[in-house]
Amino acid sequence: MQNILEVATQEFAAKGLTGARIDEIAELTRTSKRMIYYYFGSKEGLYIAVLEEAYRRIRSIENELHLEDLPPEEALRTLVGFTFDYQNANPDFIRLVMNENIHRGEFLARSETIQQLNVPAIDAVRAVYERGRKAGVFRADLDPVDLHLSISALCFFNVSNRHTFSLIFKRDMDSPQALAARRASIVDLIVRYVRK
């Protein structure tokens, strides 16, 4: 099943739900369509399983950051840096999210698992923010969900729009120097925004 999920992730990320073919996934996994349908029920069931696995992966790694052991600003810097690094290293995750947005979140809405997986992400942002607010280092007028949105948006854009932005503005957004500079800039933007 794990091999099917890995191959299906690549196929759905590259071709979207409508473009991916179960025949191709079966061939690449050396299994049969019948087995895929047995495990996942349908193409849509496989797609939802891929989305769940993608969110499960990022959330399980986030849980290993131990943000509660760090001072608030350092915890925020760690969280933003992790988000940038993870999204940059996992462009299939970004493409899956983009594809799901094309479907207006239809399949995400069918998964209670994904809804539950994202609660700890907001709880982590909220905990870091509240610790910083109580310590007097973060401003008191922010919504943790909005803060999570801002972090995600800045990191997401760097992956989702790298090709078009690079072409339009003649910048190599994939070079190690460009990535390091962009990462530092995003971390700094968020910390300055949250600081009191």
Summary of the structure (lengths in Angstrom):
residues: 196
radius of gyration: 18.6
end to end distance: 48.4
largest distance: 58.9
contacts: 569
relative contact order: 0.11
helix: 81%
strand: 1%
